[in-house]
Amino acid sequence: MIELGVRIEFYETVGSAGEPSKGYLGALYRDDGYRMARVPAVGEYIAAAGLRVADREAAVLLPFTGPPLLAVREIHHYPVPVREGKVPSYWASYAEPSANVILHVQLGRGGEPFRTLVRQFVADDWSYEGGPEGSEIETYGREAWAALRW
């Protein structure tokens, strides 16, 4: 088993395999916390249900249009330098190599269900990245962080 990070990028339109997605709306991401049998290849699929961050009764599922399997769009690898068998003292970053799986999701619905989903992800230590000014992800992410801090 290998532990990976996941980045879910939301778009107005998700392109077919090999085609770019359009209308970036923002992202939710976590750099660790998901075990997989191996690092999937670009084009392989990940079950959307495996990304649920709350129990079945409370979880809000990803608000996307399409099949319950999400195609891996990119893999970002984060190596760690090793010199003479050890991580060098100058390396003041992460101590273990990692990889993040990048998924593209076409946002099928926003509003209150999406606000709840963003809150659940942020409560599970996911980070958010807003898209264009005033995007729902930016607004809901900021609300969720503020609620957790108080």
C-alpha positions, 0 to 999 in steps of 0.5 A: 500500500502507498499513501497518496494525496488527492486534489479535486479540481472543479471545472465548468466543463471537463474535457475528454481524455487528453483534452483540457478542462475549461472554466476552472472554479477552484479545488479541494486538496489534501497532500496525504491521507489516502491509501491505494494499492499503487500510484495510479496512472494517468487515465486510470479511474478512482472510485468517487465513493472512496473520497467520502470524508464523513460517515455514510449518513452525513456525507455529501457526495461530490456534486458532479455530473458523470460516472461514479469513477473519476479519471486520473488527469495528472500525477504530481510527484514530490521527491526527497533528496538523499545524500549518502543514505540520509536526507540532507540537513539543508532539506527543511521540507517534507521528510518522505516522498509523496505523490498527489493524484489530480482529478477533474470534476464538472460541478453539477450543482452548487448552493447549499449542498456544495457548501456542506460538502466544502465544510466536510472536506475542510473539517477533514483537513483538506485545503481549498483554492478558490477559482475566479473572484467570488467563487463558491469554493473560495466563499465556502472554504473561507466560511468553513475555516472561520467556523473551525477556528472559533 
